[in-house]
Amino acid sequence: MMQISLCMIVKNEEEVLRQCLDSVAPICDEVIIVDTGSTDKTKEIAQDFTEQVIDFEWIDDFSAARNFAFSQAHGDYILWLDADDMLEKEDQEKLRQLKAELDGTEDAVSMLYHIAFDEYNTPTFSYRRNRLVKREKNFQWIGPVHEYLEVYGHIISSDIAVAHRKSDKTKDSVPKDRNLKIYEKRLKQGEKFSPRDLFYYANELKDHRLFQKAAIYYREFLATKKGWIEDEIRACINMAACYRSLGNPEKEIESLVMSITYDVPRPEVSCRIGDLYKEKNKFEKAIIWYRLAVDVDISDSQGFYQQSYATWYPHLQLCVCYWQIGDQDRAIEHNSKAKTYRPQDTQVLYNEKFFKEYAKKNQ
């Protein structure tokens, strides 16, 4: 059986680290924890699971820290996680099964990454990341911030899911402008940003509500024509959100439509365009876009996936739109479809009650 080394970089993660390691350390043959300057009990917790707790001086470079952690591994494969990640029991069993099935021909294994959940604990925002890599390939992390693992060869897609479970206390412990400051320091040093840097710098600007500047950098990123297609689509969506915050609906819809030049309309794009028409009471046009969100197949997409925009949300909006144009049967039909995804949703239940009362009044 192939051996797996778990490699992690951590700093002040006492709130979540035990949860992470409890979920995955028993499956791994080696656990390597690289600490970049913790001042809480992170290292003590790590030492409950491994003797390989190693200090690394922080130099504003996530890739440097991750590559150092990888260099300490001895297993056939390296699994990487962040301290606020974990595997649910079902996925722990899937990882055990994967470990038993690995034969050494796989260069990397991608896994789902669920980073947001609704009140029913259903994933609402997911994408794929290459989580398990063959050590002898010496794959490297690239980029000081928003780093990525450069992987090639025989890559298989697994249905194993990693769940992002950050605690509120841990959220507050991370400086909100940490990544932004790293980017701005690099700019001041005269560094030329790669297309990927431009994209993620724009994201940081957007997250800090610097919407006008963010839109400028999204356009600069798109102008390079060298980005990953999923990042290009996301840049259009994020740019649209910036223009919405700036009160510029014309630029908002322009940005959304721009995303369609890269690939089929993503459900999020279709729903946002549908929302714009619905806000203007143009319900027939809104219906076209909401239906497209439901019908389009993006099962092979490797990018960000917000499940709500392909499931309950467009059905709920179709319910409203069909009611507004007088098609009561279809309105009820789409509310029922929304209920299959969110059976306790307050709006769905309100609609059901409204339909029953309306039917009684009009018997």
C-alpha positions as CSV (number, residue, x, y, z in Angstrom):
1,M,0.0,0.0,0.0
2,M,1.2,3.5,-0.9
3,Q,2.2,5.7,2.0
4,I,0.8,9.2,2.4
5,S,2.6,12.2,4.1
6,L,0.3,15.0,5.3
7,C,2.0,18.4,4.9
8,M,0.6,21.5,6.5
9,I,1.7,25.1,7.2
10,V,0.1,26.7,10.2
11,K,0.0,29.8,12.3
12,N,-2.2,30.5,15.4
13,E,-4.7,27.7,14.5
14,E,-5.5,26.4,18.0
15,E,-9.2,26.8,17.4
16,V,-9.3,24.4,14.4
17,L,-6.1,22.3,14.1
18,R,-7.2,19.4,16.3
19,Q,-10.4,19.1,14.4
20,C,-8.4,18.9,11.2
21,L,-5.9,16.4,12.4
22,D,-8.4,14.2,14.1
23,S,-10.2,13.8,10.7
24,V,-7.2,12.9,8.6
25,A,-4.0,12.1,10.6
26,P,-5.0,8.4,11.4
27,I,-5.2,7.8,7.6
28,C,-1.7,9.2,6.9
29,D,1.6,7.5,7.5
30,E,3.4,10.7,8.3
31,V,2.3,14.1,9.5
32,I,4.5,17.2,9.0
33,I,3.4,20.5,10.5
34,V,5.4,23.6,9.5
35,D,4.7,26.5,11.9
36,T,5.3,30.0,10.6
37,G,5.3,31.8,13.9
38,S,2.4,30.7,16.2
39,T,2.0,32.5,19.5
40,D,-0.9,30.4,20.8
41,K,-1.2,26.6,21.5
42,T,-0.9,25.5,17.9
43,K,2.4,23.8,18.2
44,E,1.4,22.0,21.4
45,I,-1.7,20.6,19.6
46,A,0.3,19.5,16.6
47,Q,2.8,17.7,18.9
48,D,-0.1,15.5,20.0
49,F,-0.2,14.0,16.5
50,T,3.5,14.1,15.3
51,E,7.0,14.8,16.4
52,Q,7.6,16.5,13.1
53,V,6.6,20.1,14.1
54,I,9.1,22.3,12.3
55,D,9.6,26.1,12.6
56,F,9.9,28.2,9.4
57,E,10.5,31.9,9.4
58,W,7.7,33.8,7.7
59,I,8.9,35.8,4.7
60,D,5.5,36.9,3.2
61,D,5.6,33.9,0.8
62,F,3.1,31.1,1.1
63,S,4.7,29.1,-1.6
64,A,8.1,29.1,0.1
65,A,6.5,27.7,3.3
66,R,4.5,25.1,1.4
67,N,7.5,24.0,-0.7
68,F,9.5,23.7,2.5
69,A,6.8,21.5,4.1
70,F,6.8,19.3,1.0
71,S,10.5,18.9,1.1
72,Q,10.3,17.2,4.5
73,A,8.0,14.4,3.3
74,H,9.1,10.8,2.8
75,G,5.8,9.1,1.7
76,D,4.9,8.0,-1.8
77,Y,2.2,10.7,-1.9
78,I,1.8,14.1,-0.3
79,L,-1.6,15.3,1.0
80,W,-1.9,18.9,1.8
81,L,-4.6,20.7,3.9
82,D,-5.0,24.0,5.7
83,A,-5.7,23.9,9.5
84,D,-9.3,25.0,8.9
85,D,-10.0,22.1,6.6
86,M,-11.3,18.7,7.5
87,L,-12.8,15.5,6.1
88,E,-16.2,14.3,7.2
89,K,-16.6,10.7,8.2
90,E,-17.9,9.6,4.7
91,D,-14.9,11.3,3.1
92,Q,-12.5,9.8,5.5
93,E,-13.6,6.4,4.4
94,K,-13.3,7.4,0.8
95,L,-9.7,8.5,1.4
96,R,-8.9,5.2,3.0
97,Q,-10.3,3.4,0.0
98,L,-8.4,5.7,-2.4
99,K,-5.2,5.0,-0.5
100,A,-5.8,1.2,-0.8
101,E,-6.3,1.6,-4.6
102,L,-3.4,3.8,-5.5
103,D,-0.9,1.9,-7.6
104,G,1.7,4.6,-8.2
105,T,0.7,5.5,-11.7
106,E,-1.4,8.5,-10.5
107,D,0.6,11.7,-10.5
108,A,-2.1,13.7,-8.7
109,V,-5.6,13.4,-7.3
110,S,-8.1,16.3,-7.3
111,M,-10.7,16.5,-4.6
112,L,-13.8,18.7,-4.1
113,Y,-13.4,21.7,-1.8
114,H,-16.5,22.9,-0.1
115,I,-15.8,26.4,1.3
116,A,-19.3,27.6,2.2
117,F,-22.5,25.9,3.5
118,D,-26.1,26.9,4.0
119,E,-28.1,26.6,7.2
120,Y,-28.8,22.9,6.3
121,N,-25.1,22.2,6.1
122,T,-25.4,21.8,2.3
123,P,-22.4,23.0,0.3
124,T,-23.1,26.2,-1.5
125,F,-19.7,27.1,-2.9
126,S,-17.3,24.5,-4.2
127,Y,-14.5,23.9,-6.6
128,R,-11.7,21.3,-7.2
129,R,-8.1,21.4,-6.0
130,N,-5.2,19.0,-6.6
131,R,-4.9,17.6,-3.0
132,L,-2.8,14.5,-3.3
133,V,0.4,14.5,-5.4
134,K,3.2,12.0,-6.1
135,R,6.2,13.0,-4.0
136,E,8.9,12.0,-6.6
137,K,7.4,14.3,-9.2
138,N,8.6,17.2,-7.0
139,F,5.6,19.4,-7.9
140,Q,6.2,23.0,-6.8
141,W,4.0,25.7,-5.3
142,I,4.0,29.0,-7.3
143,G,3.2,32.5,-6.0
144,P,3.8,34.3,-2.7
145,V,0.1,34.7,-2.1
146,H,-3.0,32.8,-3.5
147,E,-0.4,30.2,-4.4
148,Y,-1.1,27.3,-6.6
149,L,0.4,23.8,-7.0
150,E,1.8,23.3,-10.5
151,V,0.7,19.8,-11.4
152,Y,0.8,17.7,-14.6
153,G,0.7,14.1,-15.8
154,H,-1.9,11.5,-14.9
155,I,-4.4,13.4,-12.8
156,I,-7.6,11.6,-11.5
157,S,-10.7,13.3,-10.2
158,S,-12.0,11.9,-6.9
159,D,-15.4,12.4,-5.2
160,I,-13.6,12.9,-1.9
161,A,-14.6,16.3,-0.4
162,V,-12.5,18.5,1.8
163,A,-14.7,20.8,4.0
164,H,-13.5,24.3,5.0
165,R,-14.6,24.8,8.6
166,K,-13.1,28.0,9.9
167,S,-14.2,29.1,13.3
168,D,-15.3,32.6,14.0
169,K,-12.4,33.1,16.4
170,T,-9.9,32.0,13.8
171,K,-11.4,34.3,11.2
172,D,-10.8,37.2,13.5
173,S,-7.2,36.1,14.2
174,V,-6.1,36.5,10.6
175,P,-5.4,40.1,9.6
176,K,-8.0,41.0,7.0
177,D,-5.6,43.0,4.9
178,R,-2.7,40.5,5.1
179,N,-2.9,39.4,1.4
180,L,-3.6,42.9,0.2
181,K,-0.5,44.2,1.9
182,I,1.6,41.5,0.4
183,Y,0.4,42.4,-3.1
184,E,1.0,46.1,-2.5
185,K,4.5,45.5,-1.1
186,R,5.3,43.6,-4.3
187,L,3.9,46.5,-6.4
188,K,6.0,49.0,-4.5
189,Q,9.1,46.9,-5.2
190,G,8.4,47.2,-8.9
191,E,7.4,43.6,-9.5
192,K,5.5,42.9,-12.7
193,F,2.4,40.9,-11.9
194,S,1.5,37.7,-13.7
195,P,-2.0,37.4,-15.1
196,R,-2.8,35.2,-12.0
197,D,-1.5,37.9,-9.7
198,L,-3.6,40.6,-11.5
199,F,-6.7,38.4,-11.0
200,Y,-6.2,37.7,-7.3
201,Y,-5.0,41.3,-6.5
202,A,-8.3,42.5,-8.1
203,N,-10.2,40.0,-5.8
204,E,-8.4,41.4,-2.8
205,L,-9.4,44.9,-3.8
206,K,-13.0,43.9,-4.3
207,D,-13.1,42.2,-0.9
208,H,-11.8,45.5,0.6
209,R,-14.6,47.4,-1.2
210,L,-12.2,49.2,-3.4
211,F,-14.6,48.5,-6.3
212,Q,-13.4,51.0,-8.9
213,K,-9.8,50.0,-8.6
214,A,-10.8,46.3,-8.6
215,A,-12.6,46.7,-11.9
216,I,-9.6,48.3,-13.4
217,Y,-7.4,45.3,-12.5
218,Y,-10.0,42.8,-13.6
219,R,-9.9,44.5,-17.0
220,E,-6.1,44.5,-17.0
221,F,-6.2,40.7,-16.2
222,L,-8.7,40.0,-19.0
223,A,-6.7,42.1,-21.4
224,T,-3.7,39.7,-21.0
225,K,-5.7,36.9,-22.6
226,K,-3.4,34.5,-20.7
227,G,-5.6,33.6,-17.7
228,W,-7.2,30.3,-16.9
229,I,-10.7,30.3,-18.5
230,E,-12.4,29.8,-15.1
231,D,-10.6,32.8,-13.7
232,E,-11.6,34.8,-16.7
233,I,-15.2,33.9,-16.2
234,R,-15.0,34.6,-12.5
235,A,-13.3,38.0,-13.2
236,C,-16.3,39.0,-15.3
237,I,-18.7,37.9,-12.5
238,N,-16.7,39.7,-9.8
239,M,-16.4,42.8,-12.0
240,A,-20.1,42.8,-12.4
241,A,-20.5,42.7,-8.7
242,C,-18.2,45.7,-8.4
243,Y,-20.3,47.7,-10.8
244,R,-23.4,46.7,-9.0
245,S,-21.9,48.1,-5.8
246,L,-21.0,51.3,-7.7
247,G,-24.5,51.7,-8.9
248,N,-23.7,51.1,-12.5
249,P,-26.2,48.5,-13.9
250,E,-25.1,49.1,-17.5
251,K,-21.5,48.1,-16.8
252,E,-22.8,45.3,-14.6
253,I,-24.8,43.6,-17.3
254,E,-21.9,44.3,-19.8
255,S,-19.5,42.4,-17.5
256,L,-21.9,39.5,-17.1
257,V,-22.5,39.2,-20.9
258,M,-18.7,39.4,-21.4
259,S,-18.3,36.1,-19.4
260,I,-20.3,34.3,-22.1
261,T,-17.6,35.0,-24.6
262,Y,-15.4,32.5,-22.7
263,D,-17.8,29.6,-22.3
264,V,-21.5,28.6,-21.9
265,P,-23.3,30.9,-19.4
266,R,-22.6,29.8,-15.9
267,P,-25.7,29.4,-13.8
268,E,-24.6,32.3,-11.6
269,V,-24.3,34.6,-14.6
270,S,-27.7,33.5,-15.9
271,C,-29.3,34.1,-12.6
272,R,-27.7,37.5,-12.2
273,I,-28.9,38.6,-15.6
274,G,-32.3,37.2,-14.8
275,D,-32.3,39.3,-11.6
276,L,-31.6,42.4,-13.5
277,Y,-34.6,41.8,-15.8
278,K,-36.8,40.8,-12.9
279,E,-35.9,44.1,-11.1
280,K,-37.2,46.0,-14.1
281,N,-40.4,43.8,-14.1
282,K,-39.4,42.3,-17.5
283,F,-40.5,38.9,-16.4
284,E,-40.6,37.1,-19.7
285,K,-36.9,38.0,-20.4
286,A,-36.0,37.1,-16.8
287,I,-37.6,33.6,-17.3
288,I,-35.3,32.9,-20.3
289,W,-32.2,33.4,-18.1
290,Y,-33.5,31.6,-15.1
291,R,-34.4,28.6,-17.2
292,L,-31.0,28.7,-18.8
293,A,-29.4,28.5,-15.3
294,V,-31.4,25.3,-14.6
295,D,-30.8,23.7,-18.1
296,V,-27.1,24.4,-18.8
297,D,-24.7,21.5,-18.1
298,I,-21.5,22.5,-16.4
299,S,-20.7,19.1,-14.8
300,D,-17.2,19.1,-16.4
301,S,-16.3,22.6,-15.1
302,Q,-13.2,22.8,-12.9
303,G,-14.0,26.2,-11.6
304,F,-16.0,27.7,-8.7
305,Y,-19.4,26.2,-8.4
306,Q,-22.2,27.8,-6.4
307,Q,-24.9,25.1,-6.3
308,S,-27.8,27.5,-5.4
309,Y,-27.6,29.2,-8.8
310,A,-28.3,25.8,-10.6
311,T,-30.9,24.5,-8.2
312,W,-33.3,26.1,-5.8
313,Y,-32.6,29.8,-6.5
314,P,-33.6,29.9,-10.2
315,H,-36.7,27.8,-9.5
316,L,-37.8,30.2,-6.8
317,Q,-37.3,33.2,-9.1
318,L,-39.2,31.3,-11.9
319,C,-42.1,30.8,-9.4
320,V,-42.3,34.6,-9.0
321,C,-41.9,35.4,-12.7
322,Y,-44.5,32.9,-13.9
323,W,-47.0,34.2,-11.3
324,Q,-46.4,37.7,-12.5
325,I,-47.3,36.8,-16.0
326,G,-50.3,34.9,-15.0
327,D,-49.0,31.3,-15.4
328,Q,-50.1,30.0,-12.0
329,D,-49.5,26.3,-12.7
330,R,-45.9,26.8,-13.7
331,A,-45.4,29.1,-10.7
332,I,-46.6,26.3,-8.4
333,E,-44.5,23.8,-10.3
334,H,-41.2,25.7,-9.8
335,N,-41.9,26.4,-6.2
336,S,-42.3,22.7,-5.7
337,K,-39.0,22.1,-7.5
338,A,-37.3,24.7,-5.2
339,K,-38.7,22.8,-2.2
340,T,-37.0,19.6,-3.2
341,Y,-33.7,21.4,-2.5
342,R,-34.8,23.5,0.5
343,P,-37.8,21.8,2.1
344,Q,-37.8,24.2,5.1
345,D,-37.0,27.5,3.2
346,T,-39.2,30.2,4.6
347,Q,-39.9,31.7,1.1
348,V,-40.9,28.4,-0.3
349,L,-43.2,27.7,2.6
350,Y,-44.7,31.2,2.4
351,N,-45.4,30.6,-1.3
352,E,-47.1,27.3,-0.6
353,K,-49.4,28.9,2.0
354,F,-50.1,31.8,-0.4
355,F,-51.1,29.4,-3.2
356,K,-53.5,27.4,-0.9
357,E,-55.1,30.6,0.3
358,Y,-55.4,32.0,-3.2
359,A,-57.0,28.7,-4.4
360,K,-59.6,28.8,-1.6
361,K,-60.5,32.4,-2.4
362,N,-61.0,31.6,-6.1
363,Q,-62.9,28.4,-5.9
